[in-house]
Amino acid sequence: MFNRRQFLQAGAVGLLGNAAMSELFAAESAAQGPGLPGLPHFKPRAKRVIYLTMEGGPSQLDTFDHKPDLMKLAGQELPPSVRGTQRLTGMSSGQGKLPIGPSPFKFDRYANNQDGIWLPEFLKHTGGVAKDLCVIRTLNTEQINHGPAVTYMQTGFQLPGRPSMGAWLSYGLGSVNRNLPSFAVLISQGGGQGQALFTHFWGSGFLPSQHQGVQLRAGKEPVLFLNDPDGVTRADRRAQLDLIGGLNGLSQEKFHDAETEARIAQSEMAFRMQASVPELSDLSQEPKHVLDLYGPDVTKPGTFAYNCLMARRMAERDVRFIQLYHRNWDQHGNINGELPKQCRDIDQAEAALITDLKQRGLLDDTLVIWGGEFGRTSYCQGGYNPQRIGRDHHPRCFSVWVAGGGFKPGVVHGSTDEFSYNIAEGGVSVNDFHATLLNQLGIDHVRLSQKVQGLDMRLTGVAGKVRRELLG
């Protein structure tokens, strides 16, 4: 009777090409699926996450934090007491006066709870699902620049090198569908000014590398280098993986290197994805009424609408964490012209995603998150021009929403001052936000940690508390 070491040694000298070795590594990869022992810590309300990341800093004042009374103060100086000692970015620190710029857009009220959810005229489809949204107007961050702020929102720390939230969930909870990655990333381009999109936003940090996000790209090859070269058959690839996997297995037995184990798992996943990804991206079986729900861009790879439909398809295939980046919300000089176009890119598709998930019974156990890395100032960058309002970065308060997964639907949490500049009531830190999301996935955020250089590292750092007032 062979033990595992003897079997691998035998395979290395002559059995590497047979089916038994293939089954061994497939079983070994599948065994990694359940995640860490003891997780989830308690019964989860949600099984998966779809994170609609609006990279660039959407203006809360022009989307989810309606301040009609600012019209009376248009062009007047922001009172110094409101800003206090807050440092400004280099883009507005030298302009002298900071004139107030009210939102130039018409708002409508949706949902019936509390005083309703106010949304601008170009988010009508989102208004149609407002009854499913928990709008948090008082998220706040420690960062005022894009790179560190996105890093902080995704990893709980402002410097690169920590695992992203998706990587933590892949590591802790594991994968349900062994034919698709547990953490997938899709990117769409908006119409405004863009910022760099770094891969560490969906990286695995100090966790094994098989937990990093896998980017699915637009075009004929959704995953780079996934297809076999001309002349290489599926059987050839299987034999190659068996050979390399056997050698990697011997190395792993000797050195116990987590990255060697990761290479084995990733190679096997890539082999299975050669069959699963084409099936995932084949929209030919989607009914016309579903395609129509997402809008005219849904069949164009790389659009936000296409990525939303792909997110739903991945959710029903039990992908654990699905992250959609929609870029170019960095609107410093022309909110009037750029924001409506940017919102029209996402409005119908994000509402369709929620509706589609709900109709399929998936919204109850899916967390759908919408938000950027910070908000925008109520004072005008570059001076007051009502036809061309510019807004600088603003970390003190910004709006996000969450649907499904046990969050209260149809409500607004927290309030800001009359200038949408400071939190008046119900502030939620990034650490609090992460702790609450993990809670809904059955995870005690304090207990999901990894020891690194003698310290217990976790997504929420040394802070964070579950905000139960957000939960139903």
Sequence and secondary structure as in RCSB ss.txt:
>XXXX:A:sequence
MFNRRQFLQAGAVGLLGNAAMSELFAAESAAQGPGLPGLPHFKPRAKRVIYLTMEGGPSQLDTFDHKPDLMKLAG
QELPPSVRGTQRLTGMSSGQGKLPIGPSPFKFDRYANNQDGIWLPEFLKHTGGVAKDLCVIRTLNTEQINHGPAV
TYMQTGFQLPGRPSMGAWLSYGLGSVNRNLPSFAVLISQGGGQGQALFTHFWGSGFLPSQHQGVQLRAGKEPVLF
LNDPDGVTRADRRAQLDLIGGLNGLSQEKFHDAETEARIAQSEMAFRMQASVPELSDLSQEPKHVLDLYGPDVTK
PGTFAYNCLMARRMAERDVRFIQLYHRNWDQHGNINGELPKQCRDIDQAEAALITDLKQRGLLDDTLVIWGGEFG
RTSYCQGGYNPQRIGRDHHPRCFSVWVAGGGFKPGVVHGSTDEFSYNIAEGGVSVNDFHATLLNQLGIDHVRLSQ
KVQGLDMRLTGVAGKVRRELLG
>XXXX:A:secstr
   HHHHHHHIIIIITTSHHHHHHHHHHHHHTTT STT SSS  S SEEEEEEETT   GGGTTS  GGGGGGTT
SB  HHHHTT    TTTTTS   BB    S EEEE SSTT EEEETT HHHHHTGGGEEEEEEEE S  SHHHHH
HHHHHSSSSTTS  HHHHHHHHH  S TTS SEEEEEE  SS      GGGG  TTS GGGS EE  SSS SSTT
 S  TT  HHHHHHHHHHHHHHHHHHHHHH  HHHHHHHHHHHHHHHHHHHHHHHT  TTS HHHHHHH TTTTS
TTSHHHHHHHHHHHHHTT SEEEEEE     SS HHHHHHHHHHHHHHHHHHHHHHHHHTT GGGEEEEEE S E
E SB TTS  TTS    EE S EEEEEESTTB SSEEE EE TTSSSEEE  EEHHHHHHHHHHHTT  TTT  E
EETTEEE TTTT     GGGB 
